[in-house]
């Protein structure tokens, strides 16, 4: 871990059971900030993700409504019926995977024993659990509301980065569409871009192989080796 003066920070909206690249970013920083005091985008990764099935990759979606005039942390979940449906979809499509049983107890807790009423709360709780308990990540997590960033769009992001005490900022590649690198240079923060290229394939249950699915797919198929398929492969071969 870096010291506070060398803190590497990433800021992303919370996602529903995100793909492995999301956790790759979390692993690479000292502080990960859930950017949930930001506008909700319907039909996006906030409330849905994809899983592998015999018919190909399919969406599983949390019913959160289409209203875009909300901040992410204000989005309610009003219907509990989806929880059992998602659990059953995961059981049907992954139940025969070699490591499904390892995570079944947690899945039952998330989907069958809990009643989620807020999208952000659910996303943050599940992401943190997967990161720390299943992938061994030691990164610190915060909610953007703790920093009360001011401004709109890029101005707000820059203010948030300043308030986290970042020395460097790690961004996903999609943000190249709106990030102005000079804004980070002006505040003395090194801007770095995450590269998702090169992830190794693993024995996914249904062919053809698909990288862009929920991290649950990776966990069910590789178990304790999951971290290697996200970042460990960059350091060396998978231990026998």
Buried (B, 14 or more C-beta within 10 A) or exposed (E): EEEEEEBBBBBBBBBBBBBBBBBBBBBBBBBBBBBBBBEBEBEEBBBBBBBBBEEEBEEBEBEBBEEEEBEBBBBEBEEEEBBEEBBEBBBEBBEEBEBBEBBBEBBEEBBEEBEBEBBBBBBBBBBBBBBBEBBEBEBEBBBBBEBEBEEEEEEBBBBBBBBBBBBBBBBBEEBEEEBEEEBBEEEEBEBBEBEBEEBEEBEBBBEEEBBEBBBBBBBBBBBEBBBBBBBBBEEEEEEE
